[in-house]
Amino acid sequence: MKHTFDENTLSDLYKDARGYRPRSESFWASWSEATNDGKQVIWDNLVDEMVESQKAEAARDQACVEEFKALVEQTIGYGAPDRETALRWITDHETFHNSQDVEHFVWDRGILFTDYGRELVKELTNFVFEQR
């Protein structure tokens, strides 16, 4: 069996797979007691979990992007003449003191770390702070 596991990044892989670093003594004991073949099986299972976790995260991100886009379209349907006005209406009740507040608004909608979210931050920042 070819061994590709890396003990130096095991904690990172575990976090990527499960969302938190390994805390249980039993995990570390199992790892320490495993042969290299056993460690490879643990590693490969974590890699598989990480891939599934990334797929699920990407699906959640896409769903959040679609939900926000639908909100913008719905706001236009309510009478906003264009996208910028719709975004102004959507953010009207928000208080933005700095760009971190804008990022938090976008993060709170689950889209900050998407391409759409990064562009939205720029778009909102441009018109929110031009008003000052």
N, C-alpha and C positions, 0 to 999 in steps of 0.2 A: 504494500500500500504506500502510495506517495503521500507524504505529510506536508500539508500547506498551512497548518495552524501556526499562529504567532502569539505566544504568551504575552508579549508586550502590548498587543492590541485587543486581547480577549475581552477586557472590561468594556472597551469601546464598542466592539461587535455586539456584546450582550445588550448594551444600552440601545444600540441601533435596532436590535431585534425586538426588545421587550419594553423599551421606553425608560428604563432605569438601570443603574449599574447593579451588578450582582451584590446582594447584601447577605445572603444566607451562607452560613458556615457549611451547610451541606453541599452547596454548589462547589465551593472552593475545595472541600474535602474530596468530592467526587472527581474534580479535575486533577487534584494532586495525586490521587490514588490510581488514576487511569493510566494505562499504557499509552504509548504514542498512537497506536491504532485507535484506542478508546478516545483519546483527546481529539483525534481527527473526526471521529463520529460526532462528538459534542460540537466541535467547530462547524462541521458541515450542517448539522441541524440548526445551529444558530444562523448560519448564512441563509439557509432556506427560510427561517422565520423572518430574517431581516428583509429579504426580497418580498415576501408577502406583506410585511409591515409597510414597506415603501409603496407597494401597489395600492394598499388601502389608503395610505396617506395621500397619494396622488389623486385617488378617486374622491376623497373628502375635499381636497383642495379644489378640484374641478367643480364639484357640487356647490361649494361656497362661491366660487367665481360666477357660476351660472345663476345662483340665487341673487347675487348683487347686481348682475347685469339685468335680471328680470325686474329688480326694484327700480333701477334707473329707467327702464322702458315703461314700467307702470307709472312712475312719476311723470314721465313725458305724456303718458296717456291721460293723466289728471290735469294736464294743461301747461306743463313746462314746455317752452318753445324749443329748447335744445338740451343737449347733454349737460353743458355747463350749468344751466339754470336748474336742471334736475339735481345735479350734485349739490348746488347751493341750497336747494330746498331740503335735501336729505341731511345735510350737515348744519342746517340752520340752528338747531338747538345745541350744537356742540360748541365747546370753548377750546379754541386752539391758541395756546400761548407760544408754541414753538413747533418745529418739525417733528419732534418726538410725539407730540399730541396727535398730529396727523397720522404718524405711523401707528400709534396705538388704536386710533379709530379703524384703520385698515386691518390691523392685527386682530382686533376684536371681532371682525367679520370673517376671520379665518383665511384671509387671502394675502397677507403681507408678503409671504415668501413665494409668491407666484409671479410670473412675468406681468400678468394683469395688475396684481397688487402693487408691484414696484412702479408701474406706469401711473397707476391711480394716485400713489403718494406724490409723485411729481406734479400731476395735474392738480390735485387738491392744494398742494403747497403753493403752486403758482398763483391760484386765484384767492386763496385764503389770506395770504400775506400781502397781496397787492392792494387789498382793501384798507390797509393801515396807512 
